[in-house]
């Protein structure tokens, strides 16, 4: 079996994006995805700066023409009494095509990304699962993978990109995971048909509605009159009196007036599901012959819908970094130091805002009453414009909230 230039583990947004970038440059790219497509995934809300990697991939017009999207113009916050704050309208902040973004059905969205990669020349093998890393003289030289029949194969490549999502294949194998001890939440969610949507420009808004003890609901209008709705909070709060998912969900709906009134005319169409939303980071972004991208590198609490953006953004950046390394004939870990630092810069900006959100002394309304001059910086963070100096913003936020220091940056692994 022939060697490849690049082997990508995972066909989600990070993996498909990195693969497409490299195939476009003429690289021989093999992508392994353990699940069949289309596949279900949570994380349906895109923030405005998703436009930039999607535009780079040539997918903005296709996405706009799709029947699985709802246009999103804002994010809005609802207090525990059910009162809405002034929405953050993206078009009031800046004049650019990215000021209108999307709520998507992830099965269709991820399929669009994978099809795009394949159209550019990527060989995608569905039902193939990476089992172990191949190493030669300390350098990752590919993977041992099982095919759909369970037979194992050695697949070799000059560079391997781990974009395996929250399975975090290489991170788990190498024991590189660093947990954020302050962000350990659980999410319970379901879907409704026929639930209420706000009128006009607010119809597709992302809504974040508070529940007691700094938990929150998401409320996302999707295509076909479907709403994705879920509650996120500490495990001890959610499961304080029962572990029945439906009972927990119904109890929290009953204490959030806005959510309760919006769901009232609808019908629940799927059973409740649960997952942990633990925030983590890999100690290392790369080793010789190996690069991590998307959730395989870092996962951040989803309160501001940053997950798909960080996956797309890091996937495109990983593709560019690997292309440069291949062009120079040097795929050592050190080649990816700038890549790791840049991805972590974006994550840390959003992570600090997430920490402020969960602080019991912080609210956006109170903060902006005291610091109205910071509305632009808050909105920049919410839309994903993350490569800038946010220190003045978080110095002001520090008057209201305690923000822990950064997680160790995902620096490349240096050889002993």
Secondary structure, 3 states (H helix, E strand, C coil): CCCEEEEEECCCHHHHHHHHHHHHCCCCEEEEECCCCCCCCCCCECCCCHHHHHHHCCCHHHHHCCCCEEEECEEEEECCCCCECCCEEHHHHCCCHHHCEEEECHHHHHHHHHHHHHHCCCEEEECCEEEEEEEECCEEEEEEEECCCCCEEEEEEEEEEECCHHHCHHHHHHCCEEECCCCCEEEEEEEEECCCCCCHHHCCCEEEEEECCCEEEEEEECCCCEEEEEEEEEHHHHCCCCCCHHHHHHHHHHCCHHHHHHHHCCEECCCCEEEECCCEEECECEECCEEECHHHCEECCHHHCCHHHHHHHHHHHHHHHHHHHHHHCCCCHHHHHHHHHHHHHHHHHHHHHHHHHHCCCCCHHHHHHHCHHHHHHHHHHHHCCCCCCCHHHHHHHCCCCCCCCCCCCCECCCCC
